[in-house]
């Protein structure tokens, strides 16, 4: 299709024209259009370019970066949004759908993308044209709205009516649209207006930047810093089939409406219906259309913890604190375990989309679904361990399950409540066709789902079953008095509410957001915009509290905090509609504390393990078990809490340096329960200090103590490395002031350490559930080439015989272990065989001659000490550990660790 136009002035060379010069539209021919194109404007786009997206770093990741689209075709765009009158005249006969509009000139809203597609097809057929959309089967609700089109396909090469592509919409809006001609919250009175009620010129589009938000044809996909020809959007809708909507509505502030925005406060799918979302049509074929996949680098999304462990602990009044949420850029589950002493962000990378995660009452697991509130898309429910590895994944065998929530029954049993559909709840008949279910989860398995009642109450069900709530469109409640039958009701005067959450205590309070409604404005005494107020209602639905969002932000994804009264966890949405922060809200004081910031942070769940201070009254909770010494000593930091949880059952403990931490695979030991207690940095003083004060006194079932003999690390003086590990640390100082509990460990102390080690369990996650072992890949004995100085420090230090102090420490340890009937197994771990070409024993020095003398002495010690066994796996470099078994100059890989562990296990079995 070509329009006969004359291009003049600055845009004479239209080949180079971008939106910066695209307002010269007066020469386009708007006359003499065929009758079936009445109300359409011709858009001359051939050889033009348009920019989609933005490089604004505060915008949503789905709107970044800028992407160029070039056209080599022209098309038509409807001057106005499709009206109620137009829609009803065509669709009454087509599907029987009739919209409930007070005025035929209002935009047709509260329709799904599928409804818009069927309207476009009907208009094409009425004009005697082919249709752009094909499908195999359609489904409808009781109101005749289309809820699904199976095998829906779009054929861009058809000369027909259709929804505009995002690129066409932006190009036409920039060329023919003016914001001043649109209805926004600044001038709309917060309601729809008849189309083109604002005076517009003949060659201008009506309401393009307001009145009704508009569906376009595209799936929501990622932008790339490139140029596409005749771009028609992403090739697929990914997990939930998200659709692009453009232009803002009567509810949006004028300053918040722009050309690059692609979404709404709600996630919009093909089945989404909202009374502020409509559409306008385009007409014409798109030749040589380009579809875009999600090529390029994997999008991960920026995430930064704002509040540290100390700040969160002071807010929660507990050390057991966890936060889980969805990274909407990657679709993965993300969590922070503040009980680890840090605020490290961990992401469980998976192919399963994670929506609405909720941490279990014991803090060990998380339940989530693959569907989204407000949509009727297919959804499944999963439970998995809240660990870095994301182990224990279990799927609920149920056709469609959404918005799961943990529930503790009056008898103490823990179950999961979910709904059969999380879509629009505004119609009674449709809502009643949905249902609320409950399923047990115990022993790592789901039980048999049991139906609770009709209606999808996904906001929560109280423990006693007396109240259930839900949102999305209407704030619905199901009330069951103790002496009467259940009744369903609508709260909040029937005005729109969403993000509904029932309190997890016995107060039966309801948390929710609204849309700047009359009821909310009357309660707070002033006007506000969508989601700018968080509301709390009592058990009868009466408003009792409201909290304002921070300046420049609105709320989303509001949830009660588990284990902490009067707190909510929320996401904060910036002016670009990006879910930029997660924050705690104190509902008593209205204080808002930011926890995490990033690109798109969704659906937070915050869990607190209540700590009974009276129960721990004999312990100083600011010191007891607080072994967090920082990132410089991560192993000892996390292993000490775990040590107290296994001290009564462990039979084999390995102490040593990083060579042990990666080389001893405790989980593969068959001869007894083993634990890898290696630390960094390390020498004999560190080993002996931990063994004499912790391992030997408190491990009553201990039989074998594996000790790494790292001669090249024996350069420091007494206490040097241990103090470097834990110097001044309050946890160790607290133990020391109590004589390391050698006169008895309070049961509360062990329980307290178990709280700290609970949940993510550092050892289970970063060390792959392998009792303290850290997994690393093979890298070979000479990473990057041997000439990159594999020797650290001055090899001549050993001449000063500093190492003799460490040998004395080993003798003392052997004597102490003998009194406990414990065998010491001294192990020399392998290092690179290329050290044979040098004059040193290993990476950190020591002359080879000195090391050989030490080895001779230790071999003789086996005759002298009945509880000492010497194992030399290095053999001065003449070992048989291949490159595949090495990570670098002096560390074993997985294969090497497996081999040396099996050797030691066989040795222990032979001694038994």
PyMOL commands that set and color helices and strands:
alter all, ss='L'
color gray80, all
select helices_A, chain A and resi 9-11+14-16+19-21+35-37+61-63+84-94+113-126+166-176+179-181+254-256+309-316+338-340+428-433+492-494+518-524+631-646+658-663+666-668+684-698+711-713+720-726+730-737+739-741+747-757+762-765+795-800+803-819+833-837+848-864+875-877+883-885+894-911
alter helices_A, ss='H'
color red, helices_A
select strands_A, chain A and resi 40-43+49-52+67-70+75-78+133-134+137-140+146-150+153-154+161-163+213-219+227-229+231-234+243-246+277-279+281-283+290-292+303-305+321-327+332-337+346-348+355-359+365-369+381-385+394-395+402-408+414-419+435-442+445-446+450-454+460-461+467-470+476-479+487-490+497-502+510-514+533-537+543-548+554-560+567-573+579-586+592-598+601-608+652-655+674-676+704-708+823-828+840-842+845-847+868-872+886-888+891-892
alter strands_A, ss='S'
color yellow, strands_A
deselect
rebuild
show_as cartoon
